């Protein structure tokens, strides 16, 4: 039975959201949180990926995806990612203010003082020693994640009505959490039964069974089983089962020479045709292509995705290029021929004909779908901010699975070391990033886009208040010259976009009085960066961003 937070949150309807952070902890790395500054600030840890361990007061508890932990205010804790788990440990840290405590009322007295029995009044110190960390669950998990994403994205609302709305969103999640975990409500815990069914699927995936049979095994109707299963996993039972089977089929394709017919039957598919169709839907390529990629090096064309290839030690057959933006020199493969994507009707030379093509979400803008007849094509559907996931997918497609985790771990180490150095140097000074063209000034946001996740999350630098106010829901925003005077950041990073420029028109802003009067300009704290590595996603480009920041900050 789950503990209740009632002794510490006497009037939960008065609780308010103080802040939410999305935190990532690399393998074997530790996130440490000092005792909270205010005694009324409690924390919920909501684990969304990976495995790890939470430690406090010489006690420990395991963490895994779907876990929620309540940490009472004033408790020192540390969270360590599991060393034997490939995925980065990711969680939301939700800070909650408990609201005012009525004068003279002990935390355990609740709000009906006159009805409290003497033997129910608990010693506060004993309670603090016994329940500093409590375990919670939330069903459906997908709804919990949606709440977290909304709270993170909109927490910096600037108007009264928007602030009110975000607190209402928080209370909706918080009330549901408390109700689901209140032992006095005696809610039926179907989650354990679904978990037992998942365990059965993962150990018996090779057997033929129906959804009706799975539901019957745990005493649920098909409809109830399907609803609860999707709430917990985000997938329908059959889709989940096929995912398990296809993951195992990948191992057989890599490690054996078994025929597709035999592999299909080994992992639980009734025939080769159905297996092949599902494999392509799931992986983006056919089983035969997947096996070939894991057996030999192939010629890959992936315009402006080359960062991912080279990080995995796969040399592209051509290098994406745009005549206005220049070449991707930061990738240090000048011997690879360029392909200008702005020439929307140019063809590939026979000498550089690829065996596999990867395209990102912007392929239609450059008419790149015209190459679909040349080779198998995989379309990246993830957003650029999900570069870690894109790297893992690319590694799986090209037979470099082990390399991906090494690259990500190396980046996390580099970012953590740089974060410590930069925070000691900058000491809370503020930053902003501008992309300047002949026609507009663009300010990049805090949480999304090419720049924000690296500067403000991975490196922990402080965004100027205008960055928070103007871009809190977007990757970037256009700002007018009249707004520039409000950007009083201590440091400015700038890059120039020559797309619509003639003879260096994009640099004319630097001669304007509005620019010269900015504090960062007057103090000499303006840093021009190379367009390509900063206006790109990928572990190499992000590593270059870190290198630049260390160089600029000394």
Steps between C-alpha positions, in 0.01 A plus 500: 500500500632845412571764763294817501646850493217637713716545815723741305245652263214580736298685238608360163258729317725792608814344354657676202758419235829680570693361205572195286825380343579226249819334625722243329760291681750301292612145582668480844455876542337660804258789539527653846245734653583698814239557772235733367520865591140528623346244733171507309656389170447130443601310185350232279745295289321364189718246314439494124795293370777271618581349837687622804507539874386772741698532824425699817593472870697177441197342332445411134216417265504390137366720222354392165278643230153567639615553860398809696668595829394769745797657682419700811648850529844527656615151402842467334486247219701369208387317188739267317440347156534124467834386357355197321216681321551646152246781526582830669307544824251782445253645746295808580572679825175669608531753785183553703420766758277366777333830578467659847469281812237630742651650814540246781396204285732202474547346153327181605192659654322532163226762482249354746678586824201450721455142374861387525560218744807520730646173377486624138716809567840395368838618614636724225862388536400134482300569187792684341734211575266234368344661193743739327440329163171342389400292199215587264356377172288660229263337249479561212871565469459673164271759661759560773767562234270740315450697822877516559570623147232768527626619838861516374411680180271764648647555847641841406167656411510878524134601529281450805253282312779277361653463848159408636453246220832326572413474871163351403681247281726412791207458740326270249805271495562532874141420600493194277832381644384536860166329433658207319738438790267561792469166684167609650338502156588129457559532127543173315864463397473354152846630419666200669293259295593678177867493607476124550356469149786706358750271674324201344516657151871576532585141593252323268508732196588206272169327575175563316235660723207738461402813693198308633732234645726763661200675656358172628831410668468797739122496539405800287268543206662570163373858502619576853834331435558699180412831666718440804785366287502809280480733799805335653716448190363750251448216250230252408585145614560367147729791412698444819531127431618562144756749628649238734507242221660739250771604746594133540491451123761775462740304718448189287553699178827635637637180651375216280460403135153356560245546224232765551239222506677334794558825688134592465393174664769522772367833624129416477380614156285261303657570159792676333287749306327637810833513684669696219213746476496564874879528511499775238221686678689475829857566384457701182696250289453138393658208692735434208627858490538500879710183489715635216572821692622296795726286282691756293568869456260668260484827308268735688356832383352699791494874421550705817486182708869429442574602859332180619681282244845633581439472874442128433814483281298464179635716218225640273528468124401869461487801732194726514574859404311825444658778299376775736587325826828350388660162555497285810871548566455422869453132407860493372435283193601738223590204278130406473330665197231759570140481385316833479145439626390844376528370141165325517521318168863387500569126483756277668808403303524126437835487681331612822181297469393405857383163626296658778345845550397676821285815495382726781168681540597781260551280195197632311628859519798396287316251275718215631225242459607485135772256607256238633552285188878482542530307828305407815404816690453546874314811620599636840179586685651624827543870574856630488504554878475121530851461356588219739208293373586584138856384562377170646263443207778578251732261681240224486442558128871495416622224730675729750283442806784470752668816375194719564500458877874568517455824307211617718687417821806689378286804424333489842845492666620793292187705571514429874864607525437815294190582707705509819770720348256743339284539810807588707596762242162654411346497851144561384577747221239489224523390136306532176553366147415696184488388139534808280411528132455793264126500565450392861637439848414162653522420871539133595306350789590331825357150462479433126699550182863465398638702791283512814522137614881518486564844652231508764443134583817301432734786599272656760552859382241760597276635221416868507146575615403602144596152380259353753218747434514521122576141403363274774269317258715506188839402362567854383325834448557794274564823691480855374780753517296695756500198733875458487559759773317274748750219446729600786681165516854493642617289205377478140576221256432582135515328163429641155258349249593598144200330336333822379812715504706686243852627569486448876167676558436281804781679691354849470329462836841531668523862384165599648487711816239265649758222482794701632307601812439144619685421827666188358627700201637783715684251723639296213298192593375418149616172344452417133464128431522288185156458342513131412587335835270733692205471261507122498399205715728209585759399754794640301338841449396512866853410603629792290255731680648390832855553370408852387347590836807383690719702265287814532474481878870427550 
